[in-house]
Amino acid sequence: MDPGSFVAEIITIIGYVMIFLGVYKIFQISSTLGEIKELLKNGQHGFAGPTGPVGADPAEAYAENLLRAVNQEHVGTSTERA
């Protein structure tokens, strides 16, 4: 077997695999878009959009409070050094 033909066969197989993966990814995207359309059609009750959050998520509230505390601490230490 000629090494050149072996390399060509490997490249051909890799090409077929890439084409298969591309088609698979297109089906995944179309499935996801179908789900998004379905959610938009149903109105997805509970989504507040730009007017405000849906509800108080305890983890999100904790993270916001922690961020505020760290920012206040950082501002306090940066002014003390000056």
N, C-alpha and C positions, 0 to 999 in steps of 0.2 A: 504494500500500500504506500503510495506516494505521500510524503508529509504535507505537501501542498493541498492535496485533496482531503486529507484528514482535517486540516485547519479549516478548509472551506465547509466541511460537513458540520464541524463544531459551530462555526459562525452561523450557518443556516439554522441549526437547532436553537441557538441563542435568539436568532431573529424570530423564529416561530413562537418561542416562549414569550418574548417581548410583545408580540402581536396578541397572543392569548391574554396576557396580563392587561394590556390596553383595553381589550374588549371587555374583560371582567370588570375593570375599573369604570368603564362607561356604564355598564349595567348597575354597578353600585351607586353611581352618581344619579342615574335616572330613578332608582328606587328611593334614594334620599329626597330627591326633588318631588317625587310623588307623595311622600310622607309630609313634606312641607306644605304642598298644595292642599292636602287633606286637612292639616291643622288650620290653615288659613280659611278654608271653606267652613270649618266647624266654628270658627270664631275664637277658639281657644279662650274660653271664659277664665277670667282671673288674671289675664295679662293686662297690666296697667299702662304699659308703654312709657312714653316720655312724661306722663303726669306724675308718676311715682312708683315705688316698689309695690309688688303684689302683697307681701306680708313681711312681718319681721322675722327674719331668719336669725336664730340665736348665734350661729357661727359667724354670720356676716356682721352682726352687731358687735360681737366680741372683737372681730378683726378691726372694725372701724375704731372702737375704743382703744385698742392696743396701738393702732397707728397714731391716733391723737396723742396718747401718752408718750410714745417715742418721739414724736415731733416736738412736744412741749419740753421734754427732757433735752433734746438736741438743741433747741433754742436757748434753754437755760444754761447749758454748758458752753455754748458758743459765745454767749454774751459775757460769761464770767471770765473767759480767757482773754477777752479783748482789753 
